[in-house]
Amino acid sequence: MSSSEATAAEDKRLRKTSISDEVVIEFDDVTKTYNLYKNDRGRFLGIFNYNRKGSFLGSVDACKNLSFSVKKGEAVAFLGRNGAGKSTTLKMVTGVAHPTSGTVKVKGRVSALLELTAGFDMQLTGRENIALRGQIMGLKRAEIKELEPGIIEFAELGLYIDQPMRTYSSGMKARLGFAFAVAIEPEILVVDEALSVGDRAFQRKCIERIREIMMDETVTVLFVTHASSTAQEFCSRGIVLDHGQKVFDGSINDATDYYEKNY
Ligand SMILES: Nc1ncnc2c1ncn2[C@@H]1O[C@H](COP(=O)(O)OP(=O)(O)OP(=O)(O)O)[C@@H](O)[C@H]1O
């Protein structure tokens, strides 16, 4: 076997290779603008275009004229410096943020390993929050009941599963968030590399689980990173963002080269 064949074989072993032609994520000329105000009162009044007191400070385009599409089964790394617009892009995929102009189309069940504890009701127990999150995601009661034991087991919460979440440590909350996100068999998985869940032992377990999902050929993965070997290990494609704009889109090796040379 020649060295290029050996490299190709190695690539095949590590990265997802069967990518379908079906487009599951499409950004068309997307701009996301955040307005900045002196204080929360100004921000609130800004919603009604009422800012006579001059609390409007300016605006930031977190994403600017961003267009790209992702096919089912692709694993794409988003590279860029702090503030480049990576999180904002992913938030528009998960539906937490909406474009100021342009369109975002997403097809399939999205699971986000970003802000794991957002949306939990701290007065409810862990078990009740599983049901609540399931309902919000449109799952049927029977489906939630089926997922529940696996989530509880993965989160390792013991008796705390029936205690109000306000009594949980921050690591315990994140563990439940992670366990839920990976239990629902996502079709699109959004991962922030900076994600930290619980202690070291639990983090190892999470990384293992993320690896398993990422290797599933039918799952589309979006991965946020500051250029790392993990992205090269799992992703076949890299998109480099700079001040909200796409400045490179190509194979992961070319993308990390571009990023390392230019930033
Ligand atoms: N809610 C918000 N209100 C105002 N500005 C925001 C908001 N969210 C993001 N921004 C701004 O938008 C820009 C892009 O931010 P974003 O979080 O998407 O960058 P990032 O590439 O994920 O950065 P990092 O690597 O630091 O996580 C930054 O200038 C940031 O300050």
The ligand as an SDF file (V2000), in Angstrom:
LIG
                    3D

 31 33  0  0  0  0  0  0  0  0999 V2000
  -26.8080   38.6470   22.7640 N   0  0  0  0  0  0  0  0  0  0  0  0
  -25.8540   39.4130   22.2400 C   0  0  0  0  0  0  0  0  0  0  0  0
  -25.9410   40.7730   22.3320 N   0  0  0  0  0  0  0  0  0  0  0  0
  -24.9940   41.5590   21.7850 C   0  0  0  0  0  0  0  0  0  0  0  0
  -23.9180   41.1000   21.1110 N   0  0  0  0  0  0  0  0  0  0  0  0
  -23.7840   39.7640   20.9750 C   0  0  0  0  0  0  0  0  0  0  0  0
  -24.7260   38.8500   21.5330 C   0  0  0  0  0  0  0  0  0  0  0  0
  -24.3290   37.5960   21.2370 N   0  0  0  0  0  0  0  0  0  0  0  0
  -23.1720   37.7100   20.5240 C   0  0  0  0  0  0  0  0  0  0  0  0
  -22.8510   39.0150   20.3710 N   0  0  0  0  0  0  0  0  0  0  0  0
  -21.6860   39.5340   19.6290 C   0  0  0  0  0  0  0  0  0  0  0  0
  -21.6450   38.9200   18.3550 O   0  0  0  0  0  0  0  0  0  0  0  0
  -20.3070   38.6090   17.9870 C   0  0  0  0  0  0  0  0  0  0  0  0
  -20.1780   37.1220   17.6920 C   0  0  0  0  0  0  0  0  0  0  0  0
  -20.3410   36.4120   18.9120 O   0  0  0  0  0  0  0  0  0  0  0  0
  -20.3220   34.8110   18.9970 P   0  0  0  0  0  0  0  0  0  0  0  0
  -20.6210   34.4440   20.4060 O   0  0  0  0  0  0  0  0  0  0  0  0
  -21.1840   34.2520   17.9400 O   0  0  0  0  0  0  0  0  0  0  0  0
  -18.7950   34.5090   18.6450 O   0  0  0  0  0  0  0  0  0  0  0  0
  -17.9520   33.1600   18.7850 P   0  0  0  0  0  0  0  0  0  0  0  0
  -17.2170   32.9870   17.5080 O   0  0  0  0  0  0  0  0  0  0  0  0
  -18.8230   32.0400   19.2140 O   0  0  0  0  0  0  0  0  0  0  0  0
  -16.9360   33.5370   19.9480 O   0  0  0  0  0  0  0  0  0  0  0  0
  -16.2170   32.6260   21.0890 P   0  0  0  0  0  0  0  0  0  0  0  0
  -15.1330   31.8500   20.3920 O   0  0  0  0  0  0  0  0  0  0  0  0
  -15.6500   33.6670   21.9890 O   0  0  0  0  0  0  0  0  0  0  0  0
  -17.2470   31.7750   21.7450 O   0  0  0  0  0  0  0  0  0  0  0  0
  -19.4240   39.1090   19.1270 C   0  0  0  0  0  0  0  0  0  0  0  0
  -18.9620   40.3930   18.7880 O   0  0  0  0  0  0  0  0  0  0  0  0
  -20.3730   39.1700   20.3120 C   0  0  0  0  0  0  0  0  0  0  0  0
  -19.9870   40.1780   21.2070 O   0  0  0  0  0  0  0  0  0  0  0  0
  1  2  1  0
  2  3  1  0
  2  7  2  0
  3  4  2  0
  4  5  1  0
  5  6  2  0
  6  7  1  0
  6 10  1  0
  7  8  1  0
  8  9  2  0
  9 10  1  0
 10 11  1  0
 11 12  1  0
 11 30  1  0
 12 13  1  0
 13 14  1  0
 13 28  1  0
 14 15  1  0
 15 16  1  0
 16 17  2  0
 16 18  1  0
 16 19  1  0
 19 20  1  0
 20 21  2  0
 20 22  1  0
 20 23  1  0
 23 24  1  0
 24 25  2  0
 24 26  1  0
 24 27  1  0
 28 29  1  0
 28 30  1  0
 30 31  1  0
M  END
$$$$
